[in-house]
Protein backbone atom coordinates (compact mmCIF):
# COMPACT_ATOMS: atom_id res chain seq x y z
CA UNK A 1 0.00 0.00 0.00
CA UNK A 2 1.30 3.41 -0.93
CA UNK A 3 1.42 5.74 2.03
CA UNK A 4 2.65 9.19 2.82
CA UNK A 5 5.46 9.77 5.28
CA UNK A 6 2.82 9.95 8.04
CA UNK A 7 1.51 6.44 7.30
CA UNK A 8 -1.75 7.71 5.80
CA UNK A 9 -2.76 6.13 2.46
CA UNK A 10 -2.28 8.48 -0.49
CA UNK A 11 -5.15 9.74 -2.68
CA UNK A 12 -4.34 7.37 -5.54
CA UNK A 13 -4.65 4.39 -3.19
CA UNK A 14 -7.97 5.67 -1.81
CA UNK A 15 -9.42 6.32 -5.29
CA UNK A 16 -8.37 2.91 -6.61
CA UNK A 17 -8.58 0.55 -3.63
CA UNK A 18 -11.38 1.75 -1.35
CA UNK A 19 -14.61 0.27 -2.82
CA UNK A 20 -17.13 2.87 -4.01
CA UNK A 21 -20.04 0.74 -2.70
CA UNK A 22 -18.47 0.71 0.76
CA UNK A 23 -18.00 4.49 0.69
CA UNK A 24 -21.63 5.03 -0.41
CA UNK A 25 -22.85 2.73 2.35
CA UNK A 26 -20.69 4.42 4.99
CA UNK A 27 -22.15 7.78 3.87
CA UNK A 28 -25.65 6.43 4.59
CA UNK A 29 -26.73 6.37 0.93
CA UNK A 30 -29.34 3.76 0.01
CA UNK A 31 -27.87 1.24 -2.43
CA UNK A 32 -30.16 -0.67 -4.78
CA UNK A 33 -28.18 -3.01 -7.05
CA UNK A 34 -25.64 -0.75 -8.74
CA UNK A 35 -27.59 2.46 -8.19
CA UNK A 36 -28.18 4.85 -5.31
CA UNK A 37 -30.56 7.75 -4.73
CA UNK A 38 -28.99 11.13 -5.35
CA UNK A 39 -28.23 13.17 -2.22
CA UNK A 40 -29.27 16.31 -4.18
CA UNK A 41 -32.98 15.55 -4.82
CA UNK A 42 -33.78 19.24 -5.37
CA UNK A 43 -31.98 18.98 -8.75
CA UNK A 44 -34.35 16.25 -9.93
CA UNK A 45 -37.75 16.76 -11.52
CA UNK A 46 -39.31 14.05 -9.34
CA UNK A 47 -37.11 14.43 -6.27
CA UNK A 48 -35.09 11.38 -7.42
CA UNK A 49 -38.00 9.00 -6.83
CA UNK A 50 -36.05 6.32 -8.70
CA UNK A 51 -32.28 6.02 -8.09
CA UNK A 52 -30.32 8.03 -10.63
CA UNK A 53 -26.74 7.58 -9.45
CA UNK A 54 -24.93 4.71 -11.12
CA UNK A 55 -22.14 2.89 -9.31
CA UNK A 56 -19.44 1.68 -11.67
CA UNK A 57 -17.78 -0.97 -9.53
CA UNK A 58 -15.07 -1.91 -12.06
CA UNK A 59 -14.03 1.75 -12.47
CA UNK A 60 -14.70 2.43 -8.76
CA UNK A 61 -16.72 5.56 -9.60
CA UNK A 62 -20.24 6.96 -9.25
CA UNK A 63 -22.19 9.34 -11.46
CA UNK A 64 -25.61 10.96 -11.17
CA UNK A 65 -27.21 11.01 -14.59
CA UNK A 66 -28.82 14.38 -13.80
CA UNK A 67 -26.32 16.30 -11.65
CA UNK A 68 -22.83 15.20 -12.65
CA UNK A 69 -20.98 16.03 -15.84
CA UNK A 70 -18.18 13.59 -14.92
CA UNK A 71 -17.78 10.48 -12.81
CA UNK A 72 -16.97 10.86 -9.12
CA UNK A 73 -14.11 9.02 -7.45
CA UNK A 74 -14.47 7.81 -3.88
CA UNK A 75 -12.92 11.06 -2.65
CA UNK A 76 -15.18 13.17 -4.90
CA UNK A 77 -18.23 11.29 -3.61
CA UNK A 78 -17.36 12.01 0.03
CA UNK A 79 -16.70 15.69 -0.73
CA UNK A 80 -19.98 16.05 -2.64
CA UNK A 81 -22.16 14.31 -0.02
CA UNK A 82 -20.52 16.01 2.97
DSSP file (Angstrom, degrees, kcal/mol; ACC not computed):
  #  RESIDUE AA STRUCTURE BP1 BP2  ACC     N-H-->O    O-->H-N    N-H-->O    O-->H-N    TCO  KAPPA ALPHA  PHI   PSI    X-CA   Y-CA   Z-CA
    1    1 A X              0   0    0      0, 0.0     2,-0.4     0, 0.0    12,-0.0   0.000 360.0 360.0 360.0 132.8    0.0    0.0    0.0
    2    2 A X        +     0   0    0      8,-0.1     8,-1.4     7,-0.0     2,-0.3  -0.647 360.0 174.1 -78.8 129.4    1.3    3.4   -0.9
    3    3 A X  B     -A    9   0A   0     -2,-0.4     6,-0.2     6,-0.3     2,-0.1  -0.909  30.2-115.2-133.1 161.6    1.4    5.7    2.0
    4    4 A X    >   -     0   0    0      4,-2.6     3,-2.0    -2,-0.3     6,-0.0  -0.295  49.2 -89.4 -82.1 177.0    2.6    9.2    2.8
    5    5 A X  T 3  S+     0   0    0      1,-0.3    -1,-0.1     2,-0.1    -2,-0.0   0.663 128.8  58.7 -64.3 -14.5    5.5    9.8    5.3
    6    6 A X  T 3  S-     0   0    0      2,-0.2    -1,-0.3     3,-0.0     3,-0.1   0.472 118.9-108.8 -92.8  -2.2    2.8   10.0    8.0
    7    7 A X  S <  S+     0   0    0     -3,-2.0     2,-0.4     1,-0.3    -2,-0.1   0.497  76.8 132.7  88.5   3.9    1.5    6.4    7.3
    8    8 A X        -     0   0    0      1,-0.1    -4,-2.6    -5,-0.0    -1,-0.3  -0.743  65.3-106.4 -89.0 134.1   -1.8    7.7    5.8
    9    9 A X  B     -A    3   0A   0     -2,-0.4    -6,-0.3    -6,-0.2    -1,-0.1  -0.277  38.7-117.0 -57.5 143.2   -2.8    6.1    2.5
   10   10 A X     >  -     0   0    0     -8,-1.4     4,-2.0     1,-0.1     3,-0.2  -0.304  25.4-102.9 -79.1 168.4   -2.3    8.5   -0.5
   11   11 A X  H  > S+     0   0    0      1,-0.2     4,-3.0     2,-0.2     5,-0.2   0.865 119.5  56.5 -60.2 -39.8   -5.1    9.7   -2.7
   12   12 A X  H  > S+     0   0    0      1,-0.2     4,-2.1     2,-0.2     5,-0.2   0.923 108.1  48.2 -59.7 -44.5   -4.3    7.4   -5.5
   13   13 A X  H  >>S+     0   0    0      2,-0.2     4,-3.0     1,-0.2     5,-0.5   0.922 112.8  48.1 -61.3 -44.8   -4.6    4.4   -3.2
   14   14 A X  H  X5S+     0   0    0     -4,-2.0     4,-1.4     1,-0.2    -2,-0.2   0.930 112.8  47.7 -63.5 -46.3   -8.0    5.7   -1.8
   15   15 A X  H  <5S+     0   0    0     -4,-3.0    59,-0.3     1,-0.2    -1,-0.2   0.864 123.6  32.4 -62.9 -36.4   -9.4    6.3   -5.3
   16   16 A X  H  <5S+     0   0    0     -4,-2.1    -2,-0.2    -5,-0.2    -1,-0.2   0.791 127.5  31.6 -93.7 -30.0   -8.4    2.9   -6.6
   17   17 A X  H  <5S+     0   0    0     -4,-3.0     2,-0.7    -5,-0.2    -3,-0.2   0.658  93.3  83.8-110.4 -19.2   -8.6    0.5   -3.6
   18   18 A X  S  <<S-     0   0    0     -4,-1.4    56,-0.1    -5,-0.5     5,-0.1  -0.799  87.2-117.3 -88.5 116.6  -11.4    1.8   -1.3
   19   19 A X     >  -     0   0    0     -2,-0.7     4,-2.0     1,-0.1     3,-0.2  -0.271   9.9-141.5 -61.8 131.2  -14.6    0.3   -2.8
   20   20 A X  H  > S+     0   0    0      1,-0.2     4,-2.6     2,-0.2     5,-0.2   0.844 102.4  55.6 -60.2 -36.3  -17.1    2.9   -4.0
   21   21 A X  H  > S+     0   0    0      1,-0.2     4,-2.3     2,-0.2    -1,-0.2   0.895 107.4  49.4 -63.7 -39.6  -20.0    0.7   -2.7
   22   22 A X  H  > S+     0   0    0     -3,-0.2     4,-2.6     2,-0.2    -2,-0.2   0.898 111.2  49.1 -66.1 -40.9  -18.5    0.7    0.8
   23   23 A X  H  X S+     0   0    0     -4,-2.0     4,-1.6     2,-0.2    -2,-0.2   0.934 111.6  49.0 -63.7 -46.3  -18.0    4.5    0.7
   24   24 A X  H  <>S+     0   0    0     -4,-2.6     5,-2.3     1,-0.2     4,-0.2   0.911 113.1  47.6 -60.0 -43.2  -21.6    5.0   -0.4
   25   25 A X  H ><5S+     0   0    0     -4,-2.3     3,-1.8     1,-0.2    -1,-0.2   0.926 109.8  51.6 -63.7 -45.6  -22.9    2.7    2.3
   26   26 A X  H 3<5S+     0   0    0     -4,-2.6    -1,-0.2     1,-0.3    -2,-0.2   0.780 105.8  56.8 -63.2 -26.3  -20.7    4.4    5.0
   27   27 A X  T 3<5S-     0   0    0     -4,-1.6    -1,-0.3    -5,-0.2    -2,-0.2   0.495 119.6-112.2 -81.9  -3.2  -22.2    7.8    3.9
   28   28 A X  T < 5 +     0   0    0     -3,-1.8     2,-0.2     1,-0.3    -3,-0.2   0.637  64.8 151.5  83.6  14.6  -25.6    6.4    4.6
   29   29 A X      < -     0   0    0     -5,-2.3     2,-0.6    -6,-0.2    -1,-0.3  -0.583  50.4-115.7 -80.5 142.3  -26.7    6.4    0.9
   30   30 A X        -     0   0    0     -2,-0.2     7,-1.0     7,-0.1     2,-0.4  -0.685  29.9-154.9 -83.0 117.8  -29.3    3.8    0.0
   31   31 A X  E     +B   36   0B   0     -2,-0.6     2,-0.4     5,-0.2     5,-0.2  -0.791  16.0 179.0 -97.4 132.7  -27.9    1.2   -2.4
   32   32 A X  E >   -B   35   0B   0      3,-3.3     3,-1.4    -2,-0.4     2,-0.5  -0.883  66.8 -54.9-132.6 100.0  -30.2   -0.7   -4.8
   33   33 A X  T 3  S-     0   0    0     -2,-0.4    -2,-0.0     1,-0.2     0, 0.0  -0.568 120.9 -21.9  66.8-120.2  -28.2   -3.0   -7.0
   34   34 A X  T 3  S+     0   0    0     -2,-0.5    21,-3.4    -3,-0.1     2,-0.3  -0.038 127.1  78.8-110.3  29.7  -25.6   -0.8   -8.7
   35   35 A X  E <   -BC  32  54B   0     -3,-1.4    -3,-3.3    19,-0.2     2,-0.3  -0.937  53.6-169.2-132.8 157.7  -27.6    2.5   -8.2
   36   36 A X  E     -BC  31  53B   0     17,-2.1    17,-2.1    -2,-0.3    16,-0.6  -0.960  33.6 -98.5-138.5 158.1  -28.2    4.9   -5.3
   37   37 A X        -     0   0    0     -7,-1.0    -7,-0.1    -2,-0.3     2,-0.1  -0.567  47.1-106.7 -74.6 140.7  -30.6    7.8   -4.7
   38   38 A X        -     0   0    0     -2,-0.2     3,-0.3     1,-0.1    -1,-0.1  -0.432  13.7-142.5 -68.8 141.0  -29.0   11.1   -5.3
   39   39 A X  S    S+     0   0    0      1,-0.2    -1,-0.1    -2,-0.1     3,-0.1   0.367  97.1  63.9 -83.5   2.9  -28.2   13.2   -2.2
   40   40 A X    >   +     0   0    0      1,-0.1     3,-2.1     2,-0.0     4,-0.2  -0.503  59.1 158.5-122.6  60.5  -29.3   16.3   -4.2
   41   41 A X  G >   +     0   0    0     -3,-0.3     3,-1.7     1,-0.3     6,-0.4   0.728  64.4  73.2 -61.8 -21.8  -33.0   15.5   -4.8
   42   42 A X  G 3  S+     0   0    0      1,-0.3    -1,-0.3     5,-0.1     6,-0.0   0.711  91.4  58.7 -65.0 -18.7  -33.8   19.2   -5.4
   43   43 A X  G <  S+     0   0    0     -3,-2.1     2,-0.4     4,-0.0    -1,-0.3   0.555  94.0  84.4 -83.4  -8.8  -32.0   19.0   -8.8
   44   44 A X  S X  S-     0   0    0     -3,-1.7     3,-1.3    -4,-0.2    22,-0.0  -0.763  77.1-135.0-104.5 141.4  -34.4   16.2   -9.9
   45   45 A X  T 3  S+     0   0    0     -2,-0.4    -1,-0.1     1,-0.3    -4,-0.0   0.853 109.4  30.5 -59.0 -36.9  -37.7   16.8  -11.5
   46   46 A X  T 3  S-     0   0    0      4,-0.1     3,-0.3    -3,-0.0    -1,-0.3   0.129 118.4-100.6-110.7  20.2  -39.3   14.1   -9.3
   47   47 A X  S <  S-     0   0    0     -3,-1.3    -6,-0.1    -6,-0.4    -5,-0.1   0.724  73.3 -67.8  69.5  20.6  -37.1   14.4   -6.3
   48   48 A X  S    S+     0   0    0     -7,-0.2    -1,-0.2    -8,-0.1     4,-0.1   0.920  75.7 168.6  61.4  48.5  -35.1   11.4   -7.4
   49   49 A X  S    S+     0   0    0     -3,-0.3     2,-0.4    -8,-0.1    -2,-0.1   0.874  71.1  40.5 -57.6 -39.5  -38.0    9.0   -6.8
   50   50 A X  S    S-     0   0    0    -14,-0.0    -4,-0.1     1,-0.0   -14,-0.1  -0.919 110.6 -93.1-109.5 140.9  -36.1    6.3   -8.7
   51   51 A X        +     0   0    0     -2,-0.4   -14,-0.2     1,-0.1    -2,-0.1  -0.219  42.3 176.4 -55.7 132.3  -32.3    6.0   -8.1
   52   52 A X        +     0   0    0    -16,-0.6    13,-2.5    -4,-0.1     2,-0.6   0.332  49.1  93.4-121.3   5.1  -30.3    8.0  -10.6
   53   53 A X  E     -CD  36  64B   0    -17,-2.1   -17,-2.1    11,-0.2     2,-0.4  -0.897  62.4-151.8-104.0 118.5  -26.7    7.6   -9.4
   54   54 A X  E     -CD  35  63B   0      9,-2.7     9,-1.9    -2,-0.6     2,-0.6  -0.715   2.9-146.6 -89.4 136.9  -24.9    4.7  -11.1
   55   55 A X  E     - D   0  62B   0    -21,-3.4     2,-1.0    -2,-0.4     7,-0.2  -0.912   5.3-160.6-100.7 122.3  -22.1    2.9   -9.3
   56   56 A X  E  >> - D   0  61B   0      5,-3.2     5,-1.8    -2,-0.6     4,-1.5  -0.804  10.5-178.1-104.0  90.4  -19.4    1.7  -11.7
   57   57 A X  T  45S+     0   0    0     -2,-1.0   -37,-0.2     1,-0.2    -1,-0.2   0.882  78.3  51.9 -61.7 -42.9  -17.8   -1.0   -9.5
   58   58 A X  T  45S+     0   0    0      1,-0.2    -1,-0.2    -3,-0.1    -2,-0.1   0.883 119.5  36.0 -63.2 -37.9  -15.1   -1.9  -12.1
   59   59 A X  T  45S-     0   0    0     -3,-0.2    -1,-0.2     2,-0.1    -2,-0.2   0.587 105.7-131.5 -87.5 -12.0  -14.0    1.7  -12.5
   60   60 A X  T  <5 +     0   0    0     -4,-1.5    14,-0.4     1,-0.2     2,-0.3   0.908  66.0 117.6  59.2  45.8  -14.7    2.4   -8.8
   61   61 A X  E   < -D   56   0B   0     -5,-1.8    -5,-3.2    12,-0.1     2,-0.3  -0.858  51.1-148.6-134.6 168.8  -16.7    5.6   -9.6
   62   62 A X  E     -DE  55  72B   0     10,-1.9    10,-3.9    -2,-0.3     2,-0.3  -0.966  12.4-176.4-135.2 152.3  -20.2    7.0   -9.2
   63   63 A X  E     -D   54   0B   0     -9,-1.9    -9,-2.7    -2,-0.3     2,-0.5  -0.919  21.1-141.0-154.5 126.6  -22.2    9.3  -11.5
   64   64 A X  E  >  -D   53   0B   0     -2,-0.3     4,-1.4   -11,-0.3   -11,-0.2  -0.744  16.2-144.3 -82.7 129.8  -25.6   11.0  -11.2
   65   65 A X  T  4 S+     0   0    0    -13,-2.5    -1,-0.1    -2,-0.5   -12,-0.1   0.652  97.5  35.2 -71.4 -14.3  -27.2   11.0  -14.6
   66   66 A X  T  4 S+     0   0    0    -14,-0.2    -1,-0.2   -22,-0.0   -13,-0.1   0.827 126.0  30.4-101.5 -47.7  -28.8   14.4  -13.8
   67   67 A X  T  4 S+     0   0    0      1,-0.0     2,-0.4     2,-0.0    -2,-0.1   0.795 102.5  72.0 -89.9 -31.6  -26.3   16.3  -11.7
   68   68 A X     <  -     0   0    0     -4,-1.4     3,-0.1     1,-0.1     4,-0.0  -0.739  44.2-172.0-102.8 132.7  -22.8   15.2  -12.6
   69   69 A X  S    S+     0   0    0     -2,-0.4     2,-0.3     1,-0.1    -1,-0.1   0.641  83.0  25.4 -87.7 -16.6  -21.0   16.0  -15.8
   70   70 A X  S    S-     0   0    0     -6,-0.1    -6,-0.2    -8,-0.0    -1,-0.1  -0.946  95.2 -86.9-141.3 163.0  -18.2   13.6  -14.9
   71   71 A X        -     0   0    0     -2,-0.3     2,-0.4    -8,-0.1    -8,-0.2  -0.358  40.1-129.2 -69.8 150.4  -17.8   10.5  -12.8
   72   72 A X  B     -E   62   0B   0    -10,-3.9   -10,-1.9    -2,-0.1    -1,-0.1  -0.864  12.6-144.7-103.9 131.9  -17.0   10.9   -9.1
   73   73 A X     >  -     0   0    0     -2,-0.4     4,-2.6   -12,-0.2     5,-0.2  -0.250  40.4 -92.7 -77.0 177.5  -14.1    9.0   -7.4
   74   74 A X  H  > S+     0   0    0    -14,-0.4     4,-1.9   -59,-0.3     5,-0.1   0.900 130.5  47.6 -60.0 -40.2  -14.5    7.8   -3.9
   75   75 A X  H  > S+     0   0    0      2,-0.2     4,-2.4     1,-0.2    -1,-0.2   0.923 111.3  50.1 -68.1 -44.1  -12.9   11.1   -2.7
   76   76 A X  H  > S+     0   0    0      1,-0.2     4,-2.5     2,-0.2    -2,-0.2   0.895 108.7  53.8 -60.1 -40.4  -15.2   13.2   -4.9
   77   77 A X  H  X S+     0   0    0     -4,-2.6     4,-2.6     2,-0.2     5,-0.3   0.933 109.5  46.7 -61.4 -47.2  -18.2   11.3   -3.6
   78   78 A X  H  X S+     0   0    0     -4,-1.9     4,-2.6     1,-0.2    -1,-0.2   0.929 113.5  48.9 -61.3 -45.3  -17.4   12.0    0.0
   79   79 A X  H  < S+     0   0    0     -4,-2.4    -1,-0.2     1,-0.2    -2,-0.2   0.880 113.4  47.0 -64.1 -37.5  -16.7   15.7   -0.7
   80   80 A X  H  < S+     0   0    0     -4,-2.5    -2,-0.2    -5,-0.2    -1,-0.2   0.914 116.2  42.5 -71.2 -43.1  -20.0   16.0   -2.6
   81   81 A X  H  <        0   0    0     -4,-2.6    -2,-0.2     1,-0.2    -1,-0.2   0.901 360.0 360.0 -70.7 -41.1  -22.2   14.3    0.0
   82   82 A X     <        0   0    0     -4,-2.6    -1,-0.2    -5,-0.3    -2,-0.2   0.454 360.0 360.0 -87.3 360.0  -20.5   16.0    3.0
